[in-house]
Amino acid sequence: MSDKRQRRSAGLLLFRRSNHGLEVLLGHMGGPFFAQRDAGAWTVPKGEYEPRETAWEAARREFQEELGLPPPDGEAVPLGEVRQTNGKIVTAWAVEADLDPATINPGTFRMEWPPGSGRTQEFPELDRVEWFGLDRAREVIIQAQAAFLDRLAEHSL
């Protein structure tokens, strides 16, 4: 049985090698719901796509939209899919690249805030990005996406 409304997202997980081991670039979800959260509020830069677009095309497009920077070139390491607790299926690739978090220019979204106020406000998709070692990344990333970190670590051994 297939659900035509199945939500799918795709993204790119940048990684780099440092003196402390592998580091990954994660984005902190913007907007008022995540403003005071750390654990579970960090994500692979990603976004939803429709069936007419491939996951790879969506991952590269969403990187540009979420960070305001072109996606890096380089070998794309498939990290597979995960299903998040909200039911969304996320597909990711890892790409080795270095990016200065200060250079991002995030896309935005609009929502009514506060709820029921009738006021619409604009918020960044990601309010900041940071490099994390794998152990710290596992503490803050959306729980289901931690599988991407494990798969990257296995690939990089």
PyMOL CGO cylinders between C-alpha atoms (Angstrom):
from pymol import cmd
from pymol.cgo import CYLINDER

trace = [
    CYLINDER, 0.00, 0.00, 0.00, 1.59, 3.28, -1.03, 0.3, 1, 1, 1, 1, 1, 1,
    CYLINDER, 1.59, 3.28, -1.03, 0.75, 6.64, 0.44, 0.3, 1, 1, 1, 1, 1, 1,
    CYLINDER, 0.75, 6.64, 0.44, 0.91, 9.27, -2.29, 0.3, 1, 1, 1, 1, 1, 1,
    CYLINDER, 0.91, 9.27, -2.29, 1.18, 11.94, 0.39, 0.3, 1, 1, 1, 1, 1, 1,
    CYLINDER, 1.18, 11.94, 0.39, 4.33, 10.46, 1.92, 0.3, 1, 1, 1, 1, 1, 1,
    CYLINDER, 4.33, 10.46, 1.92, 6.55, 13.40, 2.75, 0.3, 1, 1, 1, 1, 1, 1,
    CYLINDER, 6.55, 13.40, 2.75, 10.15, 13.09, 1.58, 0.3, 1, 1, 1, 1, 1, 1,
    CYLINDER, 10.15, 13.09, 1.58, 13.16, 15.29, 2.18, 0.3, 1, 1, 1, 1, 1, 1,
    CYLINDER, 13.16, 15.29, 2.18, 16.70, 15.15, 0.87, 0.3, 1, 1, 1, 1, 1, 1,
    CYLINDER, 16.70, 15.15, 0.87, 19.88, 16.82, 2.01, 0.3, 1, 1, 1, 1, 1, 1,
    CYLINDER, 19.88, 16.82, 2.01, 23.65, 17.07, 2.01, 0.3, 1, 1, 1, 1, 1, 1,
    CYLINDER, 23.65, 17.07, 2.01, 25.75, 16.37, 5.10, 0.3, 1, 1, 1, 1, 1, 1,
    CYLINDER, 25.75, 16.37, 5.10, 29.08, 18.15, 4.74, 0.3, 1, 1, 1, 1, 1, 1,
    CYLINDER, 29.08, 18.15, 4.74, 32.01, 16.62, 6.56, 0.3, 1, 1, 1, 1, 1, 1,
    CYLINDER, 32.01, 16.62, 6.56, 35.64, 17.50, 7.08, 0.3, 1, 1, 1, 1, 1, 1,
    CYLINDER, 35.64, 17.50, 7.08, 38.61, 15.85, 8.72, 0.3, 1, 1, 1, 1, 1, 1,
    CYLINDER, 38.61, 15.85, 8.72, 40.27, 17.67, 11.59, 0.3, 1, 1, 1, 1, 1, 1,
    CYLINDER, 40.27, 17.67, 11.59, 42.87, 16.89, 14.23, 0.3, 1, 1, 1, 1, 1, 1,
    CYLINDER, 42.87, 16.89, 14.23, 39.92, 15.76, 16.38, 0.3, 1, 1, 1, 1, 1, 1,
    CYLINDER, 39.92, 15.76, 16.38, 38.52, 13.36, 13.77, 0.3, 1, 1, 1, 1, 1, 1,
    CYLINDER, 38.52, 13.36, 13.77, 35.50, 13.74, 11.53, 0.3, 1, 1, 1, 1, 1, 1,
    CYLINDER, 35.50, 13.74, 11.53, 33.34, 16.83, 11.87, 0.3, 1, 1, 1, 1, 1, 1,
    CYLINDER, 33.34, 16.83, 11.87, 29.92, 17.40, 10.30, 0.3, 1, 1, 1, 1, 1, 1,
    CYLINDER, 29.92, 17.40, 10.30, 28.07, 20.59, 9.46, 0.3, 1, 1, 1, 1, 1, 1,
    CYLINDER, 28.07, 20.59, 9.46, 24.61, 20.74, 11.00, 0.3, 1, 1, 1, 1, 1, 1,
    CYLINDER, 24.61, 20.74, 11.00, 21.97, 23.46, 10.93, 0.3, 1, 1, 1, 1, 1, 1,
    CYLINDER, 21.97, 23.46, 10.93, 19.89, 24.63, 13.89, 0.3, 1, 1, 1, 1, 1, 1,
    CYLINDER, 19.89, 24.63, 13.89, 16.22, 24.78, 12.87, 0.3, 1, 1, 1, 1, 1, 1,
    CYLINDER, 16.22, 24.78, 12.87, 14.90, 28.32, 12.81, 0.3, 1, 1, 1, 1, 1, 1,
    CYLINDER, 14.90, 28.32, 12.81, 11.66, 29.66, 14.17, 0.3, 1, 1, 1, 1, 1, 1,
    CYLINDER, 11.66, 29.66, 14.17, 10.17, 30.01, 17.62, 0.3, 1, 1, 1, 1, 1, 1,
    CYLINDER, 10.17, 30.01, 17.62, 9.61, 26.29, 18.31, 0.3, 1, 1, 1, 1, 1, 1,
    CYLINDER, 9.61, 26.29, 18.31, 13.34, 25.53, 18.35, 0.3, 1, 1, 1, 1, 1, 1,
    CYLINDER, 13.34, 25.53, 18.35, 14.75, 28.84, 19.62, 0.3, 1, 1, 1, 1, 1, 1,
    CYLINDER, 14.75, 28.84, 19.62, 15.49, 27.55, 23.13, 0.3, 1, 1, 1, 1, 1, 1,
    CYLINDER, 15.49, 27.55, 23.13, 16.28, 23.95, 22.17, 0.3, 1, 1, 1, 1, 1, 1,
    CYLINDER, 16.28, 23.95, 22.17, 19.60, 22.29, 21.49, 0.3, 1, 1, 1, 1, 1, 1,
    CYLINDER, 19.60, 22.29, 21.49, 19.10, 18.51, 21.60, 0.3, 1, 1, 1, 1, 1, 1,
    CYLINDER, 19.10, 18.51, 21.60, 16.94, 17.40, 18.69, 0.3, 1, 1, 1, 1, 1, 1,
    CYLINDER, 16.94, 17.40, 18.69, 16.95, 20.86, 17.09, 0.3, 1, 1, 1, 1, 1, 1,
    CYLINDER, 16.95, 20.86, 17.09, 19.90, 20.31, 14.73, 0.3, 1, 1, 1, 1, 1, 1,
    CYLINDER, 19.90, 20.31, 14.73, 19.56, 18.75, 11.29, 0.3, 1, 1, 1, 1, 1, 1,
    CYLINDER, 19.56, 18.75, 11.29, 21.23, 17.89, 8.03, 0.3, 1, 1, 1, 1, 1, 1,
    CYLINDER, 21.23, 17.89, 8.03, 20.49, 20.86, 5.70, 0.3, 1, 1, 1, 1, 1, 1,
    CYLINDER, 20.49, 20.86, 5.70, 17.57, 19.37, 3.78, 0.3, 1, 1, 1, 1, 1, 1,
    CYLINDER, 17.57, 19.37, 3.78, 14.11, 20.00, 2.44, 0.3, 1, 1, 1, 1, 1, 1,
    CYLINDER, 14.11, 20.00, 2.44, 11.02, 18.43, 0.98, 0.3, 1, 1, 1, 1, 1, 1,
    CYLINDER, 11.02, 18.43, 0.98, 10.62, 17.50, -2.66, 0.3, 1, 1, 1, 1, 1, 1,
    CYLINDER, 10.62, 17.50, -2.66, 7.95, 16.21, -4.99, 0.3, 1, 1, 1, 1, 1, 1,
    CYLINDER, 7.95, 16.21, -4.99, 8.07, 13.00, -7.09, 0.3, 1, 1, 1, 1, 1, 1,
    CYLINDER, 8.07, 13.00, -7.09, 8.94, 14.93, -10.27, 0.3, 1, 1, 1, 1, 1, 1,
    CYLINDER, 8.94, 14.93, -10.27, 12.35, 15.78, -8.77, 0.3, 1, 1, 1, 1, 1, 1,
    CYLINDER, 12.35, 15.78, -8.77, 15.06, 13.27, -7.86, 0.3, 1, 1, 1, 1, 1, 1,
    CYLINDER, 15.06, 13.27, -7.86, 16.29, 13.12, -4.29, 0.3, 1, 1, 1, 1, 1, 1,
    CYLINDER, 16.29, 13.12, -4.29, 19.79, 14.11, -5.46, 0.3, 1, 1, 1, 1, 1, 1,
    CYLINDER, 19.79, 14.11, -5.46, 18.51, 17.18, -7.32, 0.3, 1, 1, 1, 1, 1, 1,
    CYLINDER, 18.51, 17.18, -7.32, 16.43, 18.11, -4.28, 0.3, 1, 1, 1, 1, 1, 1,
    CYLINDER, 16.43, 18.11, -4.28, 19.38, 17.72, -1.91, 0.3, 1, 1, 1, 1, 1, 1,
    CYLINDER, 19.38, 17.72, -1.91, 21.48, 20.12, -3.96, 0.3, 1, 1, 1, 1, 1, 1,
    CYLINDER, 21.48, 20.12, -3.96, 18.62, 22.61, -4.43, 0.3, 1, 1, 1, 1, 1, 1,
    CYLINDER, 18.62, 22.61, -4.43, 17.73, 22.54, -0.75, 0.3, 1, 1, 1, 1, 1, 1,
    CYLINDER, 17.73, 22.54, -0.75, 21.35, 23.09, 0.27, 0.3, 1, 1, 1, 1, 1, 1,
    CYLINDER, 21.35, 23.09, 0.27, 21.31, 26.29, -1.81, 0.3, 1, 1, 1, 1, 1, 1,
    CYLINDER, 21.31, 26.29, -1.81, 17.94, 27.38, -0.40, 0.3, 1, 1, 1, 1, 1, 1,
    CYLINDER, 17.94, 27.38, -0.40, 18.72, 26.57, 3.23, 0.3, 1, 1, 1, 1, 1, 1,
    CYLINDER, 18.72, 26.57, 3.23, 22.26, 27.99, 3.35, 0.3, 1, 1, 1, 1, 1, 1,
    CYLINDER, 22.26, 27.99, 3.35, 22.24, 30.52, 0.53, 0.3, 1, 1, 1, 1, 1, 1,
    CYLINDER, 22.24, 30.52, 0.53, 25.41, 28.97, -0.89, 0.3, 1, 1, 1, 1, 1, 1,
    CYLINDER, 25.41, 28.97, -0.89, 25.98, 26.67, -3.86, 0.3, 1, 1, 1, 1, 1, 1,
    CYLINDER, 25.98, 26.67, -3.86, 26.33, 23.01, -2.94, 0.3, 1, 1, 1, 1, 1, 1,
    CYLINDER, 26.33, 23.01, -2.94, 29.95, 21.89, -2.95, 0.3, 1, 1, 1, 1, 1, 1,
    CYLINDER, 29.95, 21.89, -2.95, 31.35, 19.67, -5.66, 0.3, 1, 1, 1, 1, 1, 1,
    CYLINDER, 31.35, 19.67, -5.66, 33.01, 16.45, -4.68, 0.3, 1, 1, 1, 1, 1, 1,
    CYLINDER, 33.01, 16.45, -4.68, 32.25, 12.78, -4.29, 0.3, 1, 1, 1, 1, 1, 1,
    CYLINDER, 32.25, 12.78, -4.29, 28.78, 12.23, -2.91, 0.3, 1, 1, 1, 1, 1, 1,
    CYLINDER, 28.78, 12.23, -2.91, 28.67, 9.35, -0.44, 0.3, 1, 1, 1, 1, 1, 1,
    CYLINDER, 28.67, 9.35, -0.44, 25.14, 7.89, -0.27, 0.3, 1, 1, 1, 1, 1, 1,
    CYLINDER, 25.14, 7.89, -0.27, 23.97, 7.65, 3.34, 0.3, 1, 1, 1, 1, 1, 1,
    CYLINDER, 23.97, 7.65, 3.34, 20.62, 6.08, 2.53, 0.3, 1, 1, 1, 1, 1, 1,
    CYLINDER, 20.62, 6.08, 2.53, 17.28, 6.89, 4.09, 0.3, 1, 1, 1, 1, 1, 1,
    CYLINDER, 17.28, 6.89, 4.09, 15.83, 7.26, 7.58, 0.3, 1, 1, 1, 1, 1, 1,
    CYLINDER, 15.83, 7.26, 7.58, 12.25, 7.64, 8.75, 0.3, 1, 1, 1, 1, 1, 1,
    CYLINDER, 12.25, 7.64, 8.75, 11.79, 10.39, 11.31, 0.3, 1, 1, 1, 1, 1, 1,
    CYLINDER, 11.79, 10.39, 11.31, 9.23, 10.16, 14.11, 0.3, 1, 1, 1, 1, 1, 1,
    CYLINDER, 9.23, 10.16, 14.11, 6.92, 12.48, 12.13, 0.3, 1, 1, 1, 1, 1, 1,
    CYLINDER, 6.92, 12.48, 12.13, 6.87, 9.86, 9.35, 0.3, 1, 1, 1, 1, 1, 1,
    CYLINDER, 6.87, 9.86, 9.35, 8.95, 11.89, 6.90, 0.3, 1, 1, 1, 1, 1, 1,
    CYLINDER, 8.95, 11.89, 6.90, 11.54, 9.91, 4.95, 0.3, 1, 1, 1, 1, 1, 1,
    CYLINDER, 11.54, 9.91, 4.95, 14.89, 11.69, 4.66, 0.3, 1, 1, 1, 1, 1, 1,
    CYLINDER, 14.89, 11.69, 4.66, 17.58, 10.75, 2.12, 0.3, 1, 1, 1, 1, 1, 1,
    CYLINDER, 17.58, 10.75, 2.12, 21.10, 12.14, 2.54, 0.3, 1, 1, 1, 1, 1, 1,
    CYLINDER, 21.10, 12.14, 2.54, 24.51, 12.18, 0.93, 0.3, 1, 1, 1, 1, 1, 1,
    CYLINDER, 24.51, 12.18, 0.93, 27.79, 13.13, 2.58, 0.3, 1, 1, 1, 1, 1, 1,
    CYLINDER, 27.79, 13.13, 2.58, 30.20, 15.43, 0.72, 0.3, 1, 1, 1, 1, 1, 1,
    CYLINDER, 30.20, 15.43, 0.72, 33.66, 16.29, 2.00, 0.3, 1, 1, 1, 1, 1, 1,
    CYLINDER, 33.66, 16.29, 2.00, 34.02, 20.07, 2.00, 0.3, 1, 1, 1, 1, 1, 1,
    CYLINDER, 34.02, 20.07, 2.00, 34.92, 22.93, 4.29, 0.3, 1, 1, 1, 1, 1, 1,
    CYLINDER, 34.92, 22.93, 4.29, 32.48, 25.78, 4.73, 0.3, 1, 1, 1, 1, 1, 1,
    CYLINDER, 32.48, 25.78, 4.73, 32.71, 28.86, 6.92, 0.3, 1, 1, 1, 1, 1, 1,
    CYLINDER, 32.71, 28.86, 6.92, 29.44, 29.03, 8.90, 0.3, 1, 1, 1, 1, 1, 1,
    CYLINDER, 29.44, 29.03, 8.90, 29.67, 32.84, 8.90, 0.3, 1, 1, 1, 1, 1, 1,
    CYLINDER, 29.67, 32.84, 8.90, 29.08, 32.84, 5.12, 0.3, 1, 1, 1, 1, 1, 1,
    CYLINDER, 29.08, 32.84, 5.12, 25.57, 31.38, 5.18, 0.3, 1, 1, 1, 1, 1, 1,
    CYLINDER, 25.57, 31.38, 5.18, 22.59, 33.43, 4.05, 0.3, 1, 1, 1, 1, 1, 1,
    CYLINDER, 22.59, 33.43, 4.05, 19.64, 31.25, 5.05, 0.3, 1, 1, 1, 1, 1, 1,
    CYLINDER, 19.64, 31.25, 5.05, 16.32, 31.09, 3.30, 0.3, 1, 1, 1, 1, 1, 1,
    CYLINDER, 16.32, 31.09, 3.30, 13.23, 32.05, 5.27, 0.3, 1, 1, 1, 1, 1, 1,
    CYLINDER, 13.23, 32.05, 5.27, 9.69, 30.88, 5.91, 0.3, 1, 1, 1, 1, 1, 1,
    CYLINDER, 9.69, 30.88, 5.91, 6.57, 32.69, 7.12, 0.3, 1, 1, 1, 1, 1, 1,
    CYLINDER, 6.57, 32.69, 7.12, 4.15, 31.57, 9.80, 0.3, 1, 1, 1, 1, 1, 1,
    CYLINDER, 4.15, 31.57, 9.80, 1.54, 33.01, 12.11, 0.3, 1, 1, 1, 1, 1, 1,
    CYLINDER, 1.54, 33.01, 12.11, 3.25, 33.89, 15.37, 0.3, 1, 1, 1, 1, 1, 1,
    CYLINDER, 3.25, 33.89, 15.37, 2.17, 33.91, 18.09, 0.3, 1, 1, 1, 1, 1, 1,
    CYLINDER, 2.17, 33.91, 18.09, -0.47, 31.30, 17.24, 0.3, 1, 1, 1, 1, 1, 1,
    CYLINDER, -0.47, 31.30, 17.24, -3.94, 32.80, 16.90, 0.3, 1, 1, 1, 1, 1, 1,
    CYLINDER, -3.94, 32.80, 16.90, -2.57, 36.36, 16.77, 0.3, 1, 1, 1, 1, 1, 1,
    CYLINDER, -2.57, 36.36, 16.77, -3.31, 36.93, 13.10, 0.3, 1, 1, 1, 1, 1, 1,
    CYLINDER, -3.31, 36.93, 13.10, 0.27, 38.26, 12.73, 0.3, 1, 1, 1, 1, 1, 1,
    CYLINDER, 0.27, 38.26, 12.73, 2.61, 36.64, 10.22, 0.3, 1, 1, 1, 1, 1, 1,
    CYLINDER, 2.61, 36.64, 10.22, 6.32, 36.70, 10.91, 0.3, 1, 1, 1, 1, 1, 1,
    CYLINDER, 6.32, 36.70, 10.91, 9.32, 35.62, 8.87, 0.3, 1, 1, 1, 1, 1, 1,
    CYLINDER, 9.32, 35.62, 8.87, 11.94, 33.26, 10.32, 0.3, 1, 1, 1, 1, 1, 1,
    CYLINDER, 11.94, 33.26, 10.32, 15.18, 31.77, 8.94, 0.3, 1, 1, 1, 1, 1, 1,
    CYLINDER, 15.18, 31.77, 8.94, 14.97, 28.11, 7.83, 0.3, 1, 1, 1, 1, 1, 1,
    CYLINDER, 14.97, 28.11, 7.83, 18.20, 27.55, 9.75, 0.3, 1, 1, 1, 1, 1, 1,
    CYLINDER, 18.20, 27.55, 9.75, 19.18, 30.21, 12.27, 0.3, 1, 1, 1, 1, 1, 1,
    CYLINDER, 19.18, 30.21, 12.27, 22.80, 29.04, 12.45, 0.3, 1, 1, 1, 1, 1, 1,
    CYLINDER, 22.80, 29.04, 12.45, 25.12, 26.28, 11.30, 0.3, 1, 1, 1, 1, 1, 1,
    CYLINDER, 25.12, 26.28, 11.30, 28.07, 24.79, 13.15, 0.3, 1, 1, 1, 1, 1, 1,
    CYLINDER, 28.07, 24.79, 13.15, 30.70, 22.11, 12.81, 0.3, 1, 1, 1, 1, 1, 1,
    CYLINDER, 30.70, 22.11, 12.81, 30.40, 19.26, 15.33, 0.3, 1, 1, 1, 1, 1, 1,
    CYLINDER, 30.40, 19.26, 15.33, 32.51, 16.25, 16.15, 0.3, 1, 1, 1, 1, 1, 1,
    CYLINDER, 32.51, 16.25, 16.15, 30.51, 13.05, 15.69, 0.3, 1, 1, 1, 1, 1, 1,
    CYLINDER, 30.51, 13.05, 15.69, 29.92, 12.46, 19.42, 0.3, 1, 1, 1, 1, 1, 1,
    CYLINDER, 29.92, 12.46, 19.42, 28.55, 15.95, 20.00, 0.3, 1, 1, 1, 1, 1, 1,
    CYLINDER, 28.55, 15.95, 20.00, 26.56, 15.79, 16.74, 0.3, 1, 1, 1, 1, 1, 1,
    CYLINDER, 26.56, 15.79, 16.74, 24.82, 12.62, 17.99, 0.3, 1, 1, 1, 1, 1, 1,
    CYLINDER, 24.82, 12.62, 17.99, 23.71, 14.57, 21.10, 0.3, 1, 1, 1, 1, 1, 1,
    CYLINDER, 23.71, 14.57, 21.10, 22.02, 17.39, 19.18, 0.3, 1, 1, 1, 1, 1, 1,
    CYLINDER, 22.02, 17.39, 19.18, 20.84, 15.99, 15.84, 0.3, 1, 1, 1, 1, 1, 1,
    CYLINDER, 20.84, 15.99, 15.84, 17.25, 14.85, 15.22, 0.3, 1, 1, 1, 1, 1, 1,
    CYLINDER, 17.25, 14.85, 15.22, 17.30, 11.34, 16.63, 0.3, 1, 1, 1, 1, 1, 1,
    CYLINDER, 17.30, 11.34, 16.63, 16.55, 9.44, 13.41, 0.3, 1, 1, 1, 1, 1, 1,
    CYLINDER, 16.55, 9.44, 13.41, 19.26, 11.35, 11.54, 0.3, 1, 1, 1, 1, 1, 1,
    CYLINDER, 19.26, 11.35, 11.54, 21.94, 9.99, 13.89, 0.3, 1, 1, 1, 1, 1, 1,
    CYLINDER, 21.94, 9.99, 13.89, 21.98, 6.95, 11.58, 0.3, 1, 1, 1, 1, 1, 1,
    CYLINDER, 21.98, 6.95, 11.58, 23.55, 9.20, 8.92, 0.3, 1, 1, 1, 1, 1, 1,
    CYLINDER, 23.55, 9.20, 8.92, 26.43, 9.95, 11.30, 0.3, 1, 1, 1, 1, 1, 1,
    CYLINDER, 26.43, 9.95, 11.30, 26.99, 6.24, 11.93, 0.3, 1, 1, 1, 1, 1, 1,
    CYLINDER, 26.99, 6.24, 11.93, 26.94, 5.47, 8.19, 0.3, 1, 1, 1, 1, 1, 1,
    CYLINDER, 26.94, 5.47, 8.19, 29.41, 8.28, 7.51, 0.3, 1, 1, 1, 1, 1, 1,
    CYLINDER, 29.41, 8.28, 7.51, 31.75, 7.01, 10.23, 0.3, 1, 1, 1, 1, 1, 1,
    CYLINDER, 31.75, 7.01, 10.23, 31.62, 3.47, 8.76, 0.3, 1, 1, 1, 1, 1, 1,
    CYLINDER, 31.62, 3.47, 8.76, 32.39, 4.82, 5.29, 0.3, 1, 1, 1, 1, 1, 1,
    CYLINDER, 32.39, 4.82, 5.29, 35.31, 6.93, 6.53, 0.3, 1, 1, 1, 1, 1, 1,
    CYLINDER, 35.31, 6.93, 6.53, 37.14, 4.18, 8.46, 0.3, 1, 1, 1, 1, 1, 1,
]
cmd.load_cgo(trace, "trace")
